[in-house]
């Protein structure tokens, strides 16, 4: 895991650990990478309830409750679907916050959507922010970039809500080996 991702996971830890607030993830194109980064620090179980990998349209519909007509009309790679993914996973796992990703990492063609188009959404069901990534740097780089940008986006969101991190002395420290 990259150093920058570890720093972001610690920022999430510092801002959520004592808040009593919880987070979940709904990932399509990133396939669990965001959840992996969030849980890479000790203490994440205090605020991270879990995540879903809803890769197919059918899974988005059946697991997250996203209307199949919305997916058909707007495409799974859309701002609207990313927003509904946040709403769906916060309801499913009963969390305060969520991060969601849906996109086309490539290669190949997908309903006229350019490779590298990825929608990120984060927030609460009543306050969802979105970001669109564009540009193809190859599948692995597209996914790495989406994961990193989603975490940055969520940390920025948390900084607005919780300007000062939790008391650092209360954060669990890794066990000495």
C-alpha positions as CSV (number, residue, x, y, z in Angstrom):
1,X,0.0,0.0,0.0
2,X,1.3,3.4,-0.9
3,X,2.4,5.9,1.8
4,X,-0.1,8.5,0.7
5,X,-3.0,6.0,1.2
6,X,-1.8,5.1,4.7
7,X,-1.7,8.9,5.5
8,X,-5.3,9.2,4.3
9,X,-6.5,6.2,6.3
10,X,-4.9,7.7,9.4
11,X,-6.7,11.0,8.7
12,X,-10.0,9.2,8.6
13,X,-9.1,7.4,11.8
14,X,-8.2,10.7,13.5
15,X,-11.5,12.3,12.5
16,X,-13.9,9.4,13.1
17,X,-12.4,7.3,16.0
18,X,-14.0,9.1,18.9
19,X,-16.9,10.8,16.9
20,X,-19.2,7.9,17.3
21,X,-19.9,8.2,13.5
22,X,-19.5,5.3,11.2
23,X,-18.6,4.7,7.5
24,X,-19.2,2.1,4.9
25,X,-18.2,1.7,1.2
26,X,-20.0,0.8,-2.0
27,X,-17.4,0.0,-4.6
28,X,-17.9,-1.0,-8.2
29,X,-14.8,-0.3,-10.3
30,X,-12.4,-0.1,-7.3
31,X,-13.5,-3.6,-6.1
32,X,-12.8,-3.1,-2.4
33,X,-9.6,-1.1,-2.6
34,X,-11.1,1.8,-0.6
35,X,-12.2,-0.5,2.2
36,X,-8.8,-2.1,2.2
37,X,-7.1,1.2,2.8
38,X,-9.6,2.3,5.5
39,X,-9.0,-0.9,7.4
40,X,-5.2,-0.8,7.1
41,X,-4.9,1.1,10.4
42,X,-5.5,-0.3,13.9
43,X,-8.8,1.0,15.4
44,X,-10.8,1.1,12.1
45,X,-13.3,-1.4,13.5
46,X,-14.5,1.5,15.7
47,X,-16.0,3.3,12.7
48,X,-15.8,1.1,9.6
49,X,-18.8,-1.2,9.4
50,X,-18.0,-2.8,6.0
51,X,-18.6,-2.5,2.4
52,X,-20.1,-3.9,-0.7
53,X,-18.5,-4.7,-4.1
54,X,-21.4,-4.2,-6.5
55,X,-19.6,-4.7,-9.7
56,X,-22.6,-5.6,-11.9
57,X,-25.7,-3.6,-12.6
58,X,-27.8,-6.5,-11.1
59,X,-25.8,-6.3,-7.8
60,X,-26.3,-2.5,-7.7
61,X,-30.0,-3.1,-8.0
62,X,-30.4,-6.1,-5.7
63,X,-27.9,-5.3,-3.0
64,X,-28.0,-1.5,-2.9
65,X,-31.6,-1.0,-4.1
66,X,-30.7,1.2,-7.0
67,X,-33.6,1.4,-9.5
68,X,-32.8,-0.6,-12.6
69,X,-34.5,2.0,-14.7
70,X,-32.1,4.7,-13.4
71,X,-29.1,2.5,-14.3
72,X,-30.6,1.8,-17.7
73,X,-31.4,5.5,-18.3
74,X,-28.3,7.1,-16.9
75,X,-25.8,4.2,-17.1
76,X,-24.1,2.7,-14.1
77,X,-21.1,5.0,-14.7
78,X,-23.0,8.2,-13.8
79,X,-23.2,10.7,-11.0
80,X,-26.8,9.7,-10.3
81,X,-25.8,6.1,-9.7
82,X,-22.9,7.0,-7.5
83,X,-25.2,9.1,-5.3
84,X,-27.7,6.2,-5.0
85,X,-24.8,3.9,-4.1
86,X,-24.0,6.2,-1.1
87,X,-27.7,6.2,-0.1
88,X,-28.0,2.4,-0.6
89,X,-25.0,1.4,1.4
90,X,-25.6,3.8,4.3
91,X,-29.1,2.3,4.6
92,X,-27.9,-1.3,4.2
93,X,-25.1,-1.1,6.8
94,X,-26.7,1.6,8.9
95,X,-23.8,4.0,8.7
96,X,-23.5,7.8,9.0
97,X,-21.1,8.2,6.0
98,X,-20.2,6.3,2.8
99,X,-17.8,6.5,-0.1
100,X,-18.9,5.1,-3.4
101,X,-17.2,4.6,-6.8
102,X,-18.6,3.6,-10.1
103,X,-16.6,3.8,-13.3
104,X,-15.0,2.4,-16.4
105,X,-11.4,1.6,-15.7
106,X,-10.8,-0.1,-19.1
107,X,-9.7,-1.4,-21.5
108,X,-12.3,-1.6,-24.2
109,X,-15.5,0.3,-25.0
110,X,-18.5,0.8,-22.8
111,X,-21.7,2.5,-24.2
112,X,-19.7,5.4,-25.4
113,X,-18.2,6.3,-22.0
114,X,-14.5,7.0,-22.3
115,X,-12.1,4.7,-20.5
116,X,-11.0,6.3,-17.3
117,X,-14.4,7.9,-16.5
118,X,-15.0,7.3,-12.8
119,X,-17.6,8.8,-10.5
120,X,-16.9,9.2,-6.8
121,X,-19.5,10.1,-4.2
122,X,-19.2,10.5,-0.5
123,X,-21.1,11.9,2.4
124,X,-24.3,11.2,4.3
125,X,-27.6,10.4,2.6
126,X,-28.6,14.0,3.0
127,X,-25.3,15.6,2.0
128,X,-23.6,13.8,-0.8
129,X,-20.7,15.3,-2.7
130,X,-19.6,14.0,-6.1
131,X,-16.4,14.1,-8.3
132,X,-15.8,12.9,-11.8
133,X,-12.5,11.6,-12.9
134,X,-11.5,11.5,-16.5
135,X,-8.5,10.4,-18.5
136,X,-7.1,7.0,-19.2
137,X,-3.7,6.1,-17.7
138,X,-4.3,2.3,-18.1
139,X,-6.5,0.1,-15.9
140,X,-4.3,-0.3,-12.9
141,X,-3.4,3.4,-12.7
142,X,-7.0,4.4,-13.2
143,X,-8.0,2.2,-10.3
144,X,-5.2,3.4,-8.1
145,X,-6.0,7.0,-8.9
146,X,-9.7,6.5,-8.2
147,X,-9.0,4.9,-4.8
148,X,-6.6,7.7,-3.8
149,X,-8.8,10.5,-5.0
150,X,-11.9,9.0,-3.3
151,X,-10.0,8.9,0.0
152,X,-8.7,12.5,-0.4
153,X,-12.2,13.6,-1.3
154,X,-13.7,12.0,1.8
155,X,-10.9,13.4,4.1
156,X,-11.6,16.9,2.7
157,X,-15.3,16.3,3.5
158,X,-14.5,15.2,7.1
159,X,-12.2,18.2,7.6
160,X,-15.2,20.5,7.0
161,X,-17.3,18.5,9.6
162,X,-14.5,17.8,12.1
163,X,-11.9,20.6,11.8
164,X,-9.8,19.2,14.6
165,X,-8.7,15.6,14.8
166,X,-9.5,13.5,17.8
167,X,-7.2,13.4,20.8
168,X,-4.2,11.5,19.4
169,X,-3.5,9.8,22.7
170,X,-6.8,7.9,22.4
171,X,-5.9,6.4,19.0
172,X,-4.8,2.8,19.3
173,X,-1.1,2.2,18.6
174,X,0.2,-0.8,16.7
175,X,1.5,-3.5,19.0
176,X,5.2,-3.7,19.5
177,X,6.8,-6.8,17.9
